[in-house]
């Protein structure tokens, strides 16, 4: 796969809470230069990023319920509507991890479906972060199944804030669970071209990384998302 094709998989990501306006501007410029799929930022930067990327073909992505997912559904819905109104084309939400640990699939479906409706009503797509580092395989399957039932467009491995990121085994398990039609996003620890290829081979259709430039240049990214 060419580096240009790899670039089209990458959500170029900056989610650290101390990111400054100059960091956001740099990430946007890198995304345009390399034709990444999107720039993924915290909600306060969505309007800035949407304006910076206008006409470039690079999408604006944001996160909600981030990074713990431990907020009421109504709060997630409000956040989703806000980022979509500010220009987000894609929304990555964190599930109710406690519900997944408790095996409560119906609670997961209710939470995700409410956000999915808000996101889809705004013309955007929804990726559901299941936080694989905190779940058993059975809980990962449960969360993926709930995401399908709730109308999500993608399932995503990780926030990068829970002590673990994407693994080939998790991506393969998620792909096997959701089937061929839903997207699977590998995020957290994807910092090299070799790792990117491995995730795609396992079934990933999107890669979340703060090392997008290193990946397309065939280098090893620094520690981080």
Secondary structure, DSSP 8 states (H G I E B T S, - for coil): --HHHHHTTEEEEE--TT--HHHHHHHHHHHHHHT-SEEEE-GGGHHHHHHHHTTSS-EEEEEESTTT--S-HHHHHHHHHHHHHTT-SEEEEE--HHHHHTT-HHHHHHHHHHHHHHHHHTT-EEEEE--GGGS-HHHHHHHHHHHHHHT-SEEE---S-SS----HHHHHHHHHHH-SSSEEEEESS--SHHHHHHHHHHT-SEEEES-HHHHHTT----S--
